[in-house]
């Protein structure tokens, strides 16, 4: 992959995602964000299983999510995902969930840390993987 990737995943709100108030339950947005991150990984061709060390993986360590506008059954939505920060041991995704008309339903950030499965502690991002991620960072996106 050669450069910045902002993935966009189109979805339609299902009846099972709506709560008794008639709008999407708050917990569903985090599921959608996870789908968006998987879509970003696919588009960016950065499969975390190719880290080069089977003892390493990435784990979610922080989620920040702001709800802006309600979503209802059958609404058409778009999940936008970009890599906004690359740290020594972690990466940060910026994500927005928009209605098809562009109205922001929710936006937030998710931090994933490199995790050593043997020591059960955070680890530095391997140099080869870092080199893959560096050109993909979108540094000029506004935060939530």
C-alpha positions in Angstrom: 0.0 0.0 0.0 1.5 3.4 -0.9 0.1 6.2 1.3 -2.6 7.3 3.5 -5.7 5.1 3.8 -9.1 6.3 5.0 -11.4 3.3 4.8 -15.2 3.6 4.4 -17.5 0.8 5.2 -21.2 1.1 4.3 -23.7 -0.5 6.6 -27.5 -0.5 7.2 -28.8 -0.4 10.8 -30.4 -3.8 11.6 -33.5 -4.2 13.8 -31.4 -6.2 16.3 -29.2 -3.1 16.9 -32.0 -0.9 18.0 -33.0 -0.5 21.7 -36.4 0.2 23.4 -35.9 3.9 22.7 -36.0 3.2 19.0 -32.4 4.1 18.2 -29.2 2.3 18.0 -28.0 1.0 21.4 -24.8 2.7 22.5 -22.8 -0.6 22.7 -23.4 -1.2 18.9 -21.2 1.7 17.9 -18.2 0.0 19.4 -19.0 -3.1 17.4 -19.3 -1.0 14.2 -15.9 0.7 15.1 -14.3 -2.7 15.3 -15.7 -3.6 11.9 -14.3 -0.4 10.6 -10.8 -1.2 11.9 -10.9 -4.6 10.3 -11.9 -2.9 7.0 -9.0 -0.4 7.4 -6.5 -3.3 8.0 -7.9 -5.0 4.8 -7.6 -1.8 2.7 -4.2 -0.9 4.1 -2.9 -4.5 3.6 -1.5 -4.4 7.2 -2.6 -7.8 8.5 -1.4 -7.8 12.2 -0.8 -11.6 11.9 2.2 -10.6 9.7 4.1 -8.8 12.6 7.0 -11.2 12.1 6.8 -12.5 15.7 4.0 -14.9 16.7 4.3 -13.8 20.3 3.1 -10.3 19.4 -0.4 -9.0 18.8 -2.3 -5.8 19.1 -4.9 -5.2 21.9 -7.4 -2.4 22.5 -6.4 -0.4 25.5 -8.5 2.7 25.2 -11.8 3.8 23.6 -13.2 7.3 23.5 -16.5 7.7 21.8 -18.8 10.8 21.5 -22.4 10.3 20.4 -23.6 13.2 18.2 -26.8 12.2 16.5 -29.2 9.3 16.9 -29.4 6.5 14.4 -32.5 4.4 13.7 -33.4 1.1 12.1 -32.8 1.0 8.3 -30.6 4.1 8.4 -27.7 3.9 5.9 -24.4 4.6 7.7 -20.7 4.9 6.8 -17.9 4.0 9.1 -14.8 6.0 8.4 -11.5 4.8 9.8 -8.0 6.3 9.6 -4.7 5.8 11.5 -4.1 9.1 13.3 -1.1 8.3 15.5 1.9 5.9 15.6 3.6 5.7 19.0 6.5 3.6 20.2 4.2 0.9 21.6 0.7 1.9 20.4 -1.3 3.1 17.4 -4.4 5.3 17.5 -7.3 5.1 15.1 -9.7 8.0 14.5 -13.2 6.8 13.6 -16.4 8.5 12.5 -19.8 6.9 12.0 -21.8 9.0 9.6 -25.3 8.9 8.2 -25.4 8.6 4.4 -26.2 12.3 4.2 -22.9 13.1 6.0 -24.4 13.9 9.5 -22.0 12.6 12.2 -23.7 10.0 14.4 -20.6 9.3 16.5 -16.9 9.8 16.5 -14.0 8.7 18.6 -10.6 7.2 18.9 -9.3 3.8 19.7 -5.8 3.0 21.0 -4.3 -0.4 20.4 -1.1 -1.4 22.1 1.5 -3.9 20.9 1.2 -6.8 23.3 3.6 -9.7 24.0 1.6 -12.8 24.6 4.4 -14.5 26.5 5.3 -11.7 28.9 1.7 -10.4 29.1 3.1 -6.8 28.8 3.2 -4.1 26.2 6.0 -4.2 23.7 7.6 -1.9 21.1 6.2 -2.0 17.6 8.6 -4.0 15.5 10.7 -1.8 13.1 9.4 -3.6 10.0 5.7 -3.1 11.0 6.4 0.5 12.0 7.9 1.1 8.5 4.7 -0.3 7.0 2.4 1.9 9.2 4.4 5.2 9.0 3.2 6.3 5.5 -0.4 5.4 6.5 -0.8 8.0 9.3 -3.3 10.7 8.6 -1.8 13.6 10.6 -4.2 16.4 9.5 -7.6 15.0 10.6 -9.4 17.0 13.3 -10.1 15.1 16.5 -13.6 14.4 17.9 
